[in-house]
């Protein structure tokens, strides 16, 4: 748990007289985090986390602790975690180039995406398609993605009330990425990203869940 969440949990447990069960990284063995998911062992039971990234491992550990507390067998928990997949959470939809959809829409969610990029894909050229709602904290979110991007394509997600303009997104990104493009149509932005990418590159569409379907349509052209 992040410190803020841990504090809230401990306060709630203290008020209700509950001893929290926290499963941490020190409680597991054989941890392997890859682009195919993660594996580890806890109390002799093997676990596979199908969702990608260390933050998803930590989420799984929270689930394990909660399920242990209410008496669910670890083998059952392991099976459930292995089958858990949430579309739009570092969802790989194509391998060459590697195309990823992630609906991260605030700095905390963006931080999770950046952690995966840093841990698993720092050697890849990254082409980002980005669109976000204006009410989100885009001035914190965009720099984190832009400075990890070799190409940043600013677009506008459809169906969003008060979407951030592509021009404003590009303006913020310009201080952190050497190549910033504007393509207001998210379908065309997805297509542009794929047409720019080589088979070894990574194409990432992120910033809003509303962006993903359109970006996917563009990516599917290639």
C-alpha positions in Angstrom: 0.0 0.0 0.0 1.1 3.6 -0.6 1.7 5.4 2.6 -1.5 7.5 2.4 -3.6 4.4 1.9 -1.8 2.5 4.6 -2.5 5.3 7.1 -6.2 5.3 6.3 -6.3 1.5 6.7 -4.5 1.5 10.0 -6.8 4.3 11.4 -9.9 2.4 10.3 -8.7 -0.8 11.8 -7.8 0.9 15.1 -11.2 2.4 15.4 -13.0 -0.9 14.8 -10.6 -3.0 16.9 -9.3 -5.0 13.9 -5.7 -6.1 13.4 -4.9 -5.5 9.8 -3.3 -8.4 7.8 -0.7 -6.9 5.5 1.1 -9.1 3.1 4.3 -7.5 1.8 7.0 -8.2 -0.7 9.2 -9.6 2.2 6.6 -12.3 2.7 6.9 -13.8 -0.8 9.6 -15.6 -2.6 10.7 -16.2 -6.2 9.2 -13.0 -7.5 9.5 -12.5 -11.3 7.9 -9.5 -13.0 7.8 -9.6 -16.9 5.8 -8.3 -19.8 3.7 -11.5 -19.6 2.7 -10.9 -15.9 4.3 -11.8 -12.6 4.8 -15.0 -10.6 5.7 -15.6 -6.9 5.2 -18.0 -4.1 3.4 -17.3 -0.8 3.3 -19.9 2.0 4.2 -22.6 -0.5 1.4 -21.7 -2.9 2.4 -20.5 -6.4 0.7 -17.3 -7.7 0.5 -15.8 -11.2 -0.6 -12.2 -11.7 -1.8 -11.9 -15.2 -1.9 -8.1 -15.1 1.4 -6.4 -15.9 3.6 -4.5 -13.4 4.9 -4.4 -9.9 1.9 -2.3 -8.8 -0.3 -5.2 -9.8 1.8 -7.5 -7.7 1.2 -5.2 -4.7 -2.5 -5.2 -5.5 -2.6 -9.0 -5.5 -0.8 -9.0 -2.1 -3.6 -6.8 -0.7 -6.2 -9.3 -2.0 -4.3 -12.2 -0.5 -4.2 -10.6 2.9 -7.9 -9.7 2.8 -8.9 -13.2 1.7 -6.7 -14.9 4.3 -8.4 -12.8 7.0 -11.8 -14.2 6.0 -10.6 -17.8 5.6 -10.5 -18.3 1.8 -8.0 -21.0 0.9 -4.8 -19.7 -0.7 -5.2 -22.1 -3.6 -8.6 -20.6 -4.4 -7.2 -17.1 -4.1 -4.3 -18.0 -6.4 -6.8 -19.3 -9.1 -8.9 -16.1 -8.9 -5.9 -13.8 -9.2 -4.5 -15.7 -12.2 -7.8 -15.2 -14.0 -8.2 -11.6 -13.1 -7.7 -9.3 -16.1 -9.0 -5.7 -16.4 -9.1 -4.4 -20.0 -7.4 -1.0 -20.4 -4.9 -1.6 -17.7 -1.5 -2.0 -19.5 -3.4 -4.2 -22.0 -1.2 -5.5 -24.8 -3.2 -5.6 -28.0 -0.4 -6.2 -30.5 3.2 -7.4 -30.4 5.0 -5.9 -33.4 5.1 -3.1 -32.7 4.2 -3.6 -29.0 0.9 -1.7 -28.6 -0.5 -1.0 -25.2 -3.8 0.5 -24.0 -3.9 2.0 -20.5 -6.8 4.2 -19.3 -4.6 6.0 -16.6 -6.3 9.3 -16.0 -4.6 10.9 -13.0 -1.0 11.2 -11.7 -1.2 8.1 -9.5 -2.4 5.9 -12.3 0.1 7.4 -14.7 2.8 6.6 -12.1 1.9 3.0 -12.3 2.2 3.1 -16.1 5.6 4.8 -15.8 6.8 2.2 -13.3 6.1 -0.5 -15.9 7.8 1.4 -18.6 10.9 2.0 -16.4 11.0 -1.6 -15.2 10.3 -3.5 -18.4 10.6 -1.3 -21.5 13.2 1.4 -20.8 15.2 0.2 -23.9 12.3 0.6 -26.3 11.5 3.7 -28.3 8.1 4.8 -26.9 5.4 6.5 -29.1 2.6 7.9 -26.9 -0.9 8.8 -27.9 -2.3 11.0 -25.1 -5.7 12.5 -24.5 -7.2 13.5 -21.1 -10.1 15.4 -19.5 -9.3 19.0 -18.7 -10.4 18.6 -15.1 -7.7 16.0 -14.4 -4.3 17.0 -13.1 -2.8 17.0 -16.5 0.1 19.3 -15.6 1.4 16.6 -13.3 0.5 13.6 -15.5 1.8 14.8 -18.9 5.4 15.5 -17.9 5.8 12.0 -16.5 4.7 10.3 -19.7 6.2 12.9 -22.0 9.7 12.6 -20.6 9.6 8.8 -21.2 8.3 9.3 -24.8 10.4 9.6 -27.9 7.3 10.8 -29.7 4.3 12.3 -28.0 1.0 12.6 -30.0 -1.5 14.9 -28.4 -5.1 14.1 -29.2 -8.7 14.6 -27.9 -10.7 11.7 -26.5 -14.3 11.5 -27.9 -17.3 11.5 -25.6 -15.5 13.5 -22.9 -17.0 16.6 -21.2 -14.5 19.4 -21.3 -11.7 17.4 -22.9 -8.2 18.9 -22.7 -7.3 20.4 -26.0 -4.6 18.7 -28.1 -2.8 22.1 -28.3 -2.6 22.4 -24.5 -1.5 18.8 -24.0 1.2 19.4 -26.6 2.3 22.7 -25.0 2.9 20.9 -21.6 4.6 17.9 -23.3 6.9 20.1 -25.3 9.1 20.9 -22.3 9.7 17.2 -21.8 9.7 15.4 -25.1 11.8 16.3 -28.2 9.1 15.4 -30.7 5.5 16.4 -30.1 2.8 16.1 -32.7 -0.9 17.2 -32.7 -3.6 14.9 -34.1 -7.0 15.8 -32.8 -8.8 12.8 -34.1 -8.0 9.9 -31.7 -8.5 7.2 -34.4 -6.0 9.0 -36.7 -3.7 9.5 -33.8 -3.6 5.7 -33.2 -2.9 5.1 -36.8 -0.2 7.8 -36.9 1.5 6.2 -33.9 1.6 2.8 -35.6 2.7 4.2 -38.9 5.6 5.9 -37.2 6.7 2.9 -35.2 9.1 0.2 -36.1 8.4 -3.5 -35.1 10.8 -3.0 -32.1 9.0 0.1 -30.7 6.3 0.5 -28.1 3.0 2.4 -28.9 1.2 3.5 -25.8 -2.3 5.0 -25.7 -3.2 6.6 -22.4 -4.7 9.5 -20.5 -8.4 8.5 -20.5 -10.5 5.4 -20.7 -12.5 7.2 -23.4 -9.5 7.4 -25.7 -8.8 3.7 -25.9 -11.5 2.4 -28.2 -10.7 5.0 -30.8 -6.9 4.6 -30.5 -7.4 0.8 -30.9 -9.4 1.4 -34.1 -6.5 3.4 -35.5 -3.9 0.9 -34.4 -5.8 -2.0 -36.1 -5.2 -0.4 -39.4 -1.6 -1.6 -39.2 
